[in-house]
Structure formats: structure tokens, C-alpha cells
């Protein structure tokens, strides 16, 4: 097997950790935080049964790292609605469309 120069979860987490050494330092301690850290460790551990190859890993983050902005509506919809109000104030003909 060819040697790789890829960092594991522990290496990446350590490089991303804040002053306290915690990669999720702004998160409260609890089951959710532990579950995410355990998942990342499990899928990035070389030779593990749950390992996902780096080229198949996808991470998706919302604007601020949470999904709160999708409730009660996506942030993009909020922007569009606010923008339409401003546009309708500038061009009253838009109100009849």
C-alpha cells in the first residue's frame, strides 16, 4: 500500500482547535457534540471499518454552522421577501404582478 500524506481526524481537529484545544470550543458539552466528534473520528480513522476515503468525504456547512436559519424559513427566502418589499416601494407597478 502506498504511503499517504493525509491527516486523520485527530490531526485535523488538533489543527482547527481553538485556544482550549477543543475543535468545537464554542459548543456546549453534551451528547450532540460527543456524537459529532465520535463520528468524525470513526470515519477518518485509517483502517477502521467505518472509514470513508478522503475523496468521498463531503462536509456541508450553513451560513453560521447551524441549521437554525432554516426555521421558520430558509435565509435565502427571507432575503428575497425583504428585497421584494423594497423593490415594490421603488416601483409600485410590481405590486400588481
JOWOCOR-V572763 format. One record per residue. N is the residue number from 1. RES is the residue in one small letter. SS is DSSP state (h for helix, s for strand, l for the rest). D_LAST is the distance of its C-alpha to the last C-alpha in Angstrom with 2 decimals. Layout:
n->N res->RES ss->SS d_last->D_LAST
n->N res->RES ss->SS d_last->D_LAST
This chain:
n->1 res->x ss->l d_last->64.05
n->2 res->x ss->l d_last->62.78
n->3 res->x ss->l d_last->62.47
n->4 res->x ss->l d_last->59.01
n->5 res->x ss->l d_last->57.92
n->6 res->x ss->l d_last->55.04
n->7 res->x ss->l d_last->54.73
n->8 res->x ss->l d_last->54.74
n->9 res->x ss->h d_last->52.66
n->10 res->x ss->h d_last->55.43
n->11 res->x ss->h d_last->55.59
n->12 res->x ss->h d_last->51.85
n->13 res->x ss->h d_last->51.63
n->14 res->x ss->h d_last->54.51
n->15 res->x ss->h d_last->52.93
n->16 res->x ss->h d_last->49.65
n->17 res->x ss->l d_last->51.41
n->18 res->x ss->l d_last->51.12
n->19 res->x ss->l d_last->54.13
n->20 res->x ss->l d_last->55.19
n->21 res->x ss->l d_last->55.29
n->22 res->x ss->l d_last->52.58
n->23 res->x ss->l d_last->49.78
n->24 res->x ss->l d_last->47.47
n->25 res->x ss->l d_last->48.92
n->26 res->x ss->l d_last->45.86
n->27 res->x ss->l d_last->45.79
n->28 res->x ss->l d_last->47.81
n->29 res->x ss->l d_last->50.75
n->30 res->x ss->l d_last->50.21
n->31 res->x ss->h d_last->49.61
n->32 res->x ss->h d_last->46.23
n->33 res->x ss->h d_last->47.61
n->34 res->x ss->h d_last->50.78
n->35 res->x ss->h d_last->48.96
n->36 res->x ss->h d_last->46.89
n->37 res->x ss->h d_last->49.97
n->38 res->x ss->h d_last->52.04
n->39 res->x ss->h d_last->49.45
n->40 res->x ss->h d_last->49.28
n->41 res->x ss->h d_last->53.07
n->42 res->x ss->h d_last->53.44
n->43 res->x ss->h d_last->51.12
n->44 res->x ss->h d_last->52.48
n->45 res->x ss->l d_last->56.19
n->46 res->x ss->l d_last->58.04
n->47 res->x ss->l d_last->59.72
n->48 res->x ss->l d_last->58.15
n->49 res->x ss->l d_last->57.15
n->50 res->x ss->l d_last->53.51
n->51 res->x ss->l d_last->53.28
n->52 res->x ss->l d_last->50.13
n->53 res->x ss->l d_last->50.80
n->54 res->x ss->h d_last->49.13
n->55 res->x ss->h d_last->47.20
n->56 res->x ss->h d_last->45.59
n->57 res->x ss->l d_last->44.62
n->58 res->x ss->l d_last->40.99
n->59 res->x ss->l d_last->39.92
n->60 res->x ss->l d_last->36.36
n->61 res->x ss->l d_last->35.55
n->62 res->x ss->l d_last->32.49
n->63 res->x ss->l d_last->31.62
n->64 res->x ss->l d_last->34.47
n->65 res->x ss->l d_last->36.49
n->66 res->x ss->l d_last->35.22
n->67 res->x ss->l d_last->32.64
n->68 res->x ss->h d_last->31.85
n->69 res->x ss->h d_last->28.56
n->70 res->x ss->h d_last->27.29
n->71 res->x ss->l d_last->27.83
n->72 res->x ss->l d_last->25.78
n->73 res->x ss->l d_last->23.14
n->74 res->x ss->l d_last->23.53
n->75 res->x ss->h d_last->23.63
n->76 res->x ss->h d_last->21.07
n->77 res->x ss->h d_last->18.44
n->78 res->x ss->h d_last->19.51
n->79 res->x ss->h d_last->19.11
n->80 res->x ss->h d_last->15.55
n->81 res->x ss->h d_last->14.51
n->82 res->x ss->h d_last->16.54
n->83 res->x ss->h d_last->15.21
n->84 res->x ss->h d_last->11.53
n->85 res->x ss->h d_last->12.96
n->86 res->x ss->h d_last->14.91
n->87 res->x ss->h d_last->12.30
n->88 res->x ss->h d_last->10.12
n->89 res->x ss->h d_last->13.56
n->90 res->x ss->h d_last->14.30
n->91 res->x ss->l d_last->11.26
n->92 res->x ss->h d_last->9.87
n->93 res->x ss->h d_last->7.30
n->94 res->x ss->h d_last->5.42
n->95 res->x ss->h d_last->5.66
n->96 res->x ss->h d_last->3.79
n->97 res->x ss->l d_last->0.00
